[in-house]
Amino acid sequence: MAAVIRRGDAARVSTPPQLSGLQRRFLRARANPLRALVQVGDGGVSPAVLRAIDASLEGHELVKVRLRQPEDKKREAAQLAVDTRSALVGLVGHTVILYRPHPDEPKIELPDRANA
């Protein structure tokens, strides 16, 4: 299902990327040295947190989000991916790795079987 992203007066349609296992491994390796750009505090996921994650994905494509004491971290990580229209790359401890390519100028080139 496509989601509409409002950017100024223009609307773009974005769907979460479908990643293969090879692409997930590639992105987890790229995310390893990164620091969490967004931290979810005791208040949980709020609209402001979702906007911060969305802005981080827009600028970086691959981001880490640190969860603080989640009740169900797998469910919360999956919900973050749905809410931000991104792919859940991985969950390491309380850190969620999300990926969403830039709609106009992707920075990260994902490998495929032919290039592996």
C-alpha positions in Angstrom: 0.0 0.0 0.0 1.4 3.4 -1.0 1.6 6.3 1.5 1.5 10.0 0.5 4.4 12.1 1.8 3.6 15.8 1.9 6.6 18.0 1.1 5.7 21.7 0.8 2.8 21.8 -1.7 3.8 18.7 -3.6 2.8 15.2 -2.8 4.9 12.2 -3.6 4.0 8.5 -3.3 6.4 6.3 -1.5 6.4 2.6 -0.8 8.7 0.8 1.6 11.6 -1.0 -0.2 11.6 -4.8 -0.4 15.1 -6.0 0.5 16.7 -9.4 -0.1 18.9 -11.0 2.6 22.0 -10.0 0.7 20.8 -6.4 0.7 20.0 -6.5 4.4 23.5 -7.8 5.2 25.0 -5.1 3.1 23.0 -2.4 4.8 23.8 -3.8 8.3 27.5 -3.7 7.5 27.1 0.0 6.3 25.2 0.8 9.5 27.8 -0.7 11.9 29.9 2.4 12.3 26.9 4.8 12.4 25.6 6.3 15.6 21.9 6.5 16.4 20.5 9.8 15.0 17.2 9.6 16.8 16.5 8.3 20.3 13.0 7.3 21.5 12.7 8.3 25.2 10.4 7.3 28.0 7.4 9.0 26.2 7.6 6.5 23.4 7.1 7.2 19.7 5.4 10.5 19.2 4.6 12.5 16.0 7.7 14.6 16.7 9.9 11.4 16.9 8.4 10.2 13.6 9.1 13.5 12.0 12.7 13.4 13.2 13.1 9.8 11.8 11.5 10.8 8.5 13.9 13.8 8.2 16.9 11.6 9.0 15.9 9.0 6.4 15.4 11.8 3.9 19.0 13.1 4.4 20.8 9.8 5.2 18.8 6.9 3.8 20.2 4.6 6.4 19.6 5.5 10.1 19.8 4.0 13.5 17.1 4.7 16.1 17.7 3.9 19.7 14.8 2.7 21.8 14.7 3.2 25.5 13.3 0.3 27.5 10.6 -0.8 25.0 8.1 -3.3 26.2 8.2 -5.3 22.9 11.2 -4.1 20.8 10.4 -6.2 17.8 6.9 -4.9 17.5 8.0 -1.4 18.1 10.8 -1.7 15.4 8.3 -3.1 12.9 5.8 -0.3 13.7 8.5 2.4 13.2 9.3 0.9 9.7 5.6 1.0 8.8 5.1 4.5 10.2 8.1 5.9 8.3 7.6 3.9 5.1 11.0 2.4 5.4 12.5 -1.1 5.4 13.5 -2.7 8.8 17.1 -3.7 8.1 17.8 -5.0 11.6 17.4 -4.8 15.3 20.6 -5.0 17.4 19.9 -4.7 21.2 17.6 -1.7 21.5 18.8 -0.1 18.2 16.7 -0.3 15.1 18.3 0.1 11.7 16.0 1.6 9.0 16.5 2.2 5.3 14.6 4.2 2.8 16.2 5.3 -0.5 15.9 9.0 -1.4 13.1 9.3 -4.0 15.0 11.5 -6.4 18.7 11.0 -5.8 19.6 7.7 -4.0 23.0 7.7 -2.3 23.3 4.0 -1.4 23.6 1.6 -4.3 22.3 -1.8 -3.2 23.9 -5.0 -4.4 22.0 -7.6 -6.4 22.9 -11.2 -7.1 24.6 -10.2 -10.4 26.9 -7.7 -8.6 27.7 -9.8 -5.6 
